[in-house]
Amino acid sequence: MSNTEFGVSIADELVEELDELTEECVDLQASRSEVVEAILTAYFQSDVDHKARVRKLIIPAEKRLFEEFSFRCSGCNRFLANIFTKSERLYR
């Protein structure tokens, strides 16, 4: 199987957990990328409804982003609320 490289941006807290897990696998000499691949492989091989689970994780993140941005931009709340509502409908 061939591999594809791509950049990913994740929360600092997840990086810390990933690095801890990578350190715990030092006897395997596993890189961070190998640990991420193992996590993704385990996730996709699980019996979880992947689409529903991802949507449950993304929507709260978008709400936090919306709330943070709207706090800084109180004059455009109606415009932002409209955008967020459309976005939320797409994820259902």
DRENFIMI-608436 format. One record per residue (C-alpha): residue number from 1; residue in one letter; z, y negated, x negated. Coordinates in steps of 0.1 Angstrom, whole numbers, padded with zeros to 4 digits. Example, Ala and Ser with C-alpha at 12.3 -4.5 7.8 and 13.67 -1.06 7.14 Angstrom:
<doros>
<doro><resi>1</resi><resn>a</resn><Z>0078</Z><Y>0045</Y><X>-0123</X></doro>
<doro><resi>2</resi><resn>s</resn><Z>0071</Z><Y>0011</Y><X>-0137</X></doro>
</doros>
This chain:
<doros>
<doro><resi>1</resi><resn>m</resn><Z>0000</Z><Y>0000</Y><X>0000</X></doro>
<doro><resi>2</resi><resn>s</resn><Z>-0009</Z><Y>-0034</Y><X>-0014</X></doro>
<doro><resi>3</resi><resn>n</resn><Z>0015</Z><Y>-0064</Y><X>-0013</X></doro>
<doro><resi>4</resi><resn>t</resn><Z>0009</Z><Y>-0100</Y><X>-0002</X></doro>
<doro><resi>5</resi><resn>e</resn><Z>0029</Z><Y>-0129</Y><X>-0017</X></doro>
<doro><resi>6</resi><resn>f</resn><Z>0039</Z><Y>-0158</Y><X>0005</X></doro>
<doro><resi>7</resi><resn>g</resn><Z>0065</Z><Y>-0185</Y><X>0004</X></doro>
<doro><resi>8</resi><resn>v</resn><Z>0093</Z><Y>-0186</Y><X>0028</X></doro>
<doro><resi>9</resi><resn>s</resn><Z>0119</Z><Y>-0213</Y><X>0036</X></doro>
<doro><resi>10</resi><resn>i</resn><Z>0153</Z><Y>-0200</Y><X>0048</X></doro>
<doro><resi>11</resi><resn>a</resn><Z>0187</Z><Y>-0214</Y><X>0053</X></doro>
<doro><resi>12</resi><resn>d</resn><Z>0210</Z><Y>-0217</Y><X>0023</X></doro>
<doro><resi>13</resi><resn>e</resn><Z>0236</Z><Y>-0194</Y><X>0039</X></doro>
<doro><resi>14</resi><resn>l</resn><Z>0210</Z><Y>-0167</Y><X>0042</X></doro>
<doro><resi>15</resi><resn>v</resn><Z>0200</Z><Y>-0171</Y><X>0005</X></doro>
<doro><resi>16</resi><resn>e</resn><Z>0237</Z><Y>-0167</Y><X>-0005</X></doro>
<doro><resi>17</resi><resn>e</resn><Z>0239</Z><Y>-0135</Y><X>0016</X></doro>
<doro><resi>18</resi><resn>l</resn><Z>0206</Z><Y>-0123</Y><X>0001</X></doro>
<doro><resi>19</resi><resn>d</resn><Z>0217</Z><Y>-0130</Y><X>-0034</X></doro>
<doro><resi>20</resi><resn>e</resn><Z>0250</Z><Y>-0111</Y><X>-0028</X></doro>
<doro><resi>21</resi><resn>l</resn><Z>0231</Z><Y>-0081</Y><X>-0015</X></doro>
<doro><resi>22</resi><resn>t</resn><Z>0208</Z><Y>-0083</Y><X>-0045</X></doro>
<doro><resi>23</resi><resn>e</resn><Z>0237</Z><Y>-0083</Y><X>-0068</X></doro>
<doro><resi>24</resi><resn>e</resn><Z>0252</Z><Y>-0053</Y><X>-0051</X></doro>
<doro><resi>25</resi><resn>c</resn><Z>0219</Z><Y>-0034</Y><X>-0058</X></doro>
<doro><resi>26</resi><resn>v</resn><Z>0221</Z><Y>-0042</Y><X>-0095</X></doro>
<doro><resi>27</resi><resn>d</resn><Z>0222</Z><Y>-0005</Y><X>-0103</X></doro>
<doro><resi>28</resi><resn>l</resn><Z>0187</Z><Y>-0002</Y><X>-0087</X></doro>
<doro><resi>29</resi><resn>q</resn><Z>0174</Z><Y>-0032</Y><X>-0106</X></doro>
<doro><resi>30</resi><resn>a</resn><Z>0161</Z><Y>-0045</Y><X>-0073</X></doro>
<doro><resi>31</resi><resn>s</resn><Z>0146</Z><Y>-0080</Y><X>-0072</X></doro>
<doro><resi>32</resi><resn>r</resn><Z>0153</Z><Y>-0104</Y><X>-0044</X></doro>
<doro><resi>33</resi><resn>s</resn><Z>0117</Z><Y>-0097</Y><X>-0031</X></doro>
<doro><resi>34</resi><resn>e</resn><Z>0124</Z><Y>-0060</Y><X>-0030</X></doro>
<doro><resi>35</resi><resn>v</resn><Z>0156</Z><Y>-0065</Y><X>-0011</X></doro>
<doro><resi>36</resi><resn>v</resn><Z>0138</Z><Y>-0087</Y><X>0015</X></doro>
<doro><resi>37</resi><resn>e</resn><Z>0111</Z><Y>-0061</Y><X>0018</X></doro>
<doro><resi>38</resi><resn>a</resn><Z>0137</Z><Y>-0034</Y><X>0024</X></doro>
<doro><resi>39</resi><resn>i</resn><Z>0154</Z><Y>-0055</Y><X>0051</X></doro>
<doro><resi>40</resi><resn>l</resn><Z>0121</Z><Y>-0062</Y><X>0068</X></doro>
<doro><resi>41</resi><resn>t</resn><Z>0111</Z><Y>-0026</Y><X>0067</X></doro>
<doro><resi>42</resi><resn>a</resn><Z>0144</Z><Y>-0015</Y><X>0082</X></doro>
<doro><resi>43</resi><resn>y</resn><Z>0141</Z><Y>-0041</Y><X>0109</X></doro>
<doro><resi>44</resi><resn>f</resn><Z>0106</Z><Y>-0031</Y><X>0119</X></doro>
<doro><resi>45</resi><resn>q</resn><Z>0114</Z><Y>0006</Y><X>0119</X></doro>
<doro><resi>46</resi><resn>s</resn><Z>0144</Z><Y>0000</Y><X>0142</X></doro>
<doro><resi>47</resi><resn>d</resn><Z>0144</Z><Y>0005</Y><X>0180</X></doro>
<doro><resi>48</resi><resn>v</resn><Z>0149</Z><Y>-0033</Y><X>0186</X></doro>
<doro><resi>49</resi><resn>d</resn><Z>0125</Z><Y>-0052</Y><X>0209</X></doro>
<doro><resi>50</resi><resn>h</resn><Z>0113</Z><Y>-0073</Y><X>0180</X></doro>
<doro><resi>51</resi><resn>k</resn><Z>0095</Z><Y>-0099</Y><X>0201</X></doro>
<doro><resi>52</resi><resn>a</resn><Z>0126</Z><Y>-0105</Y><X>0223</X></doro>
<doro><resi>53</resi><resn>r</resn><Z>0150</Z><Y>-0106</Y><X>0193</X></doro>
<doro><resi>54</resi><resn>v</resn><Z>0129</Z><Y>-0131</Y><X>0173</X></doro>
<doro><resi>55</resi><resn>r</resn><Z>0126</Z><Y>-0153</Y><X>0204</X></doro>
<doro><resi>56</resi><resn>k</resn><Z>0163</Z><Y>-0153</Y><X>0209</X></doro>
<doro><resi>57</resi><resn>l</resn><Z>0168</Z><Y>-0164</Y><X>0173</X></doro>
<doro><resi>58</resi><resn>i</resn><Z>0140</Z><Y>-0191</Y><X>0173</X></doro>
<doro><resi>59</resi><resn>i</resn><Z>0149</Z><Y>-0209</Y><X>0205</X></doro>
<doro><resi>60</resi><resn>p</resn><Z>0185</Z><Y>-0219</Y><X>0195</X></doro>
<doro><resi>61</resi><resn>a</resn><Z>0172</Z><Y>-0230</Y><X>0161</X></doro>
<doro><resi>62</resi><resn>e</resn><Z>0147</Z><Y>-0253</Y><X>0179</X></doro>
<doro><resi>63</resi><resn>k</resn><Z>0174</Z><Y>-0266</Y><X>0201</X></doro>
<doro><resi>64</resi><resn>r</resn><Z>0195</Z><Y>-0275</Y><X>0171</X></doro>
<doro><resi>65</resi><resn>l</resn><Z>0166</Z><Y>-0293</Y><X>0155</X></doro>
<doro><resi>66</resi><resn>f</resn><Z>0158</Z><Y>-0311</Y><X>0187</X></doro>
<doro><resi>67</resi><resn>e</resn><Z>0194</Z><Y>-0322</Y><X>0191</X></doro>
<doro><resi>68</resi><resn>e</resn><Z>0196</Z><Y>-0334</Y><X>0155</X></doro>
<doro><resi>69</resi><resn>f</resn><Z>0164</Z><Y>-0353</Y><X>0157</X></doro>
<doro><resi>70</resi><resn>s</resn><Z>0171</Z><Y>-0368</Y><X>0192</X></doro>
<doro><resi>71</resi><resn>f</resn><Z>0204</Z><Y>-0381</Y><X>0179</X></doro>
<doro><resi>72</resi><resn>r</resn><Z>0186</Z><Y>-0401</Y><X>0152</X></doro>
<doro><resi>73</resi><resn>c</resn><Z>0159</Z><Y>-0412</Y><X>0176</X></doro>
<doro><resi>74</resi><resn>s</resn><Z>0176</Z><Y>-0422</Y><X>0208</X></doro>
<doro><resi>75</resi><resn>g</resn><Z>0147</Z><Y>-0444</Y><X>0220</X></doro>
<doro><resi>76</resi><resn>c</resn><Z>0123</Z><Y>-0415</Y><X>0222</X></doro>
<doro><resi>77</resi><resn>n</resn><Z>0144</Z><Y>-0389</Y><X>0240</X></doro>
<doro><resi>78</resi><resn>r</resn><Z>0122</Z><Y>-0385</Y><X>0270</X></doro>
<doro><resi>79</resi><resn>f</resn><Z>0091</Z><Y>-0379</Y><X>0248</X></doro>
<doro><resi>80</resi><resn>l</resn><Z>0110</Z><Y>-0354</Y><X>0227</X></doro>
<doro><resi>81</resi><resn>a</resn><Z>0125</Z><Y>-0336</Y><X>0257</X></doro>
<doro><resi>82</resi><resn>n</resn><Z>0090</Z><Y>-0331</Y><X>0271</X></doro>
<doro><resi>83</resi><resn>i</resn><Z>0078</Z><Y>-0316</Y><X>0238</X></doro>
<doro><resi>84</resi><resn>f</resn><Z>0108</Z><Y>-0293</Y><X>0236</X></doro>
<doro><resi>85</resi><resn>t</resn><Z>0104</Z><Y>-0281</Y><X>0272</X></doro>
<doro><resi>86</resi><resn>k</resn><Z>0067</Z><Y>-0272</Y><X>0265</X></doro>
<doro><resi>87</resi><resn>s</resn><Z>0078</Z><Y>-0254</Y><X>0233</X></doro>
<doro><resi>88</resi><resn>e</resn><Z>0105</Z><Y>-0234</Y><X>0250</X></doro>
<doro><resi>89</resi><resn>r</resn><Z>0080</Z><Y>-0223</Y><X>0277</X></doro>
<doro><resi>90</resi><resn>l</resn><Z>0058</Z><Y>-0209</Y><X>0250</X></doro>
<doro><resi>91</resi><resn>y</resn><Z>0085</Z><Y>-0187</Y><X>0237</X></doro>
<doro><resi>92</resi><resn>r</resn><Z>0094</Z><Y>-0170</Y><X>0270</X></doro>
</doros>
